[in-house]
Amino acid sequence: MTYAELIHFLESHTDISFEKNQDLASAIAAARAGQGDPLANEILLRLYEANGCDSPEALVDRAKCFEGLAPLRLRSQADDADPHLFRKVLKLSQELDNAFDQESIRARNG
């Protein structure tokens, strides 16, 4: 699965808006500039960088995605973390896993 396919999946299965009516390359550039939603920006960049992407069409790996999100996941589970953030990150993690499961199912079924 490509980075773009993953982000589109996550955007359609969570309440996090990543692209905000712009193409994905522009959304990544805006995230790097610190424009927009800090959580969406962090997710976009962590997934992109953890997978060593050089474009939105680069392939992503499940393990690298979870490794990239590890700091966010740990922060959301801290004793003093905002419960809303915890729920968002939990949902994100579940849907990230779901995206790769769906990809595996499609690959097996041809």
C-alpha positions as CSV (number, residue, x, y, z in Angstrom):
1,M,0.0,0.0,0.0
2,T,1.2,3.5,-0.7
3,Y,1.4,6.3,1.8
4,A,-1.3,8.1,-0.1
5,E,-3.6,5.1,0.0
6,L,-3.0,4.8,3.7
7,I,-3.7,8.4,4.4
8,H,-6.9,8.3,2.4
9,F,-8.0,5.2,4.3
10,L,-7.3,6.8,7.7
11,E,-9.1,10.0,6.7
12,S,-12.2,8.0,5.7
13,H,-12.2,5.8,8.8
14,T,-11.3,8.4,11.5
15,D,-12.4,11.9,12.4
16,I,-9.0,13.3,11.5
17,S,-8.7,15.5,8.4
18,F,-5.3,15.2,6.8
19,E,-5.7,16.8,3.4
20,K,-8.0,19.7,4.1
21,N,-9.1,20.2,0.5
22,Q,-5.5,20.1,-0.9
23,D,-3.4,17.5,-2.5
24,L,-1.4,15.3,-0.2
25,A,2.0,16.7,-1.2
26,S,0.7,20.2,-0.3
27,A,-0.7,18.8,3.0
28,I,2.8,17.4,3.9
29,A,4.4,20.7,3.1
30,A,1.8,22.5,5.2
31,A,2.4,20.0,8.1
32,R,6.2,20.7,7.9
33,A,5.5,24.4,8.1
34,G,3.3,23.8,11.2
35,Q,0.1,25.0,9.5
36,G,-3.2,23.4,10.4
37,D,-4.1,20.8,13.0
38,P,-1.1,19.8,15.1
39,L,-2.3,16.2,15.6
40,A,-3.0,15.6,11.9
41,N,0.4,17.2,11.1
42,E,2.2,15.0,13.5
43,I,0.6,11.8,12.1
44,L,1.3,12.8,8.5
45,L,4.9,13.5,9.2
46,R,5.6,10.6,11.5
47,L,4.1,8.1,9.0
48,Y,6.0,9.7,6.1
49,E,9.3,9.9,7.9
50,A,9.1,6.4,9.6
51,N,8.7,4.8,6.2
52,G,11.4,6.9,4.5
53,C,8.9,8.2,2.0
54,D,10.1,10.5,-0.8
55,S,6.6,11.0,-2.3
56,P,3.0,10.2,-1.4
57,E,3.3,7.2,-3.8
58,A,6.0,5.5,-1.8
59,L,5.2,2.2,-0.2
60,V,4.6,1.9,3.5
61,D,5.1,-0.9,6.0
62,R,2.8,-1.8,9.0
63,A,5.7,-2.2,11.5
64,K,7.3,1.1,10.4
65,C,4.0,2.9,10.7
66,F,3.5,1.7,14.2
67,E,7.1,2.5,15.1
68,G,6.6,6.0,13.8
69,L,3.5,6.6,15.8
70,A,5.0,5.1,19.0
71,P,5.9,8.5,20.6
72,L,2.3,9.8,20.0
73,R,0.8,6.5,21.3
74,L,2.9,6.7,24.5
75,R,2.0,10.4,25.0
76,S,-1.7,9.6,24.6
77,Q,-1.5,6.9,27.2
78,A,0.2,9.0,29.9
79,D,-1.6,9.4,33.2
80,D,-2.2,13.1,32.5
81,A,-3.2,12.7,28.9
82,D,-6.3,14.2,27.5
83,P,-9.0,11.4,27.2
84,H,-10.1,12.9,23.9
85,L,-6.5,12.5,22.5
86,F,-6.4,8.9,23.9
87,R,-9.6,8.0,22.1
88,K,-8.4,9.6,18.8
89,V,-5.1,7.8,18.9
90,L,-6.6,4.5,19.9
91,K,-9.0,4.8,16.9
92,L,-6.2,5.8,14.7
93,S,-4.2,2.7,15.8
94,Q,-7.1,0.4,15.2
95,E,-7.8,1.8,11.7
96,L,-4.1,1.7,10.8
97,D,-4.1,-2.0,11.6
98,N,-7.4,-2.4,9.7
99,A,-5.9,-0.7,6.6
100,F,-3.1,-3.3,6.5
101,D,-5.5,-6.1,7.2
102,Q,-7.7,-5.0,4.3
103,E,-4.7,-4.7,2.1
104,S,-3.6,-8.3,3.0
105,I,-7.1,-9.6,2.3
106,R,-7.2,-7.9,-1.1
107,A,-3.8,-9.3,-2.0
108,R,-4.9,-12.9,-1.1
109,N,-8.1,-12.6,-3.1
110,G,-6.3,-11.3,-6.1
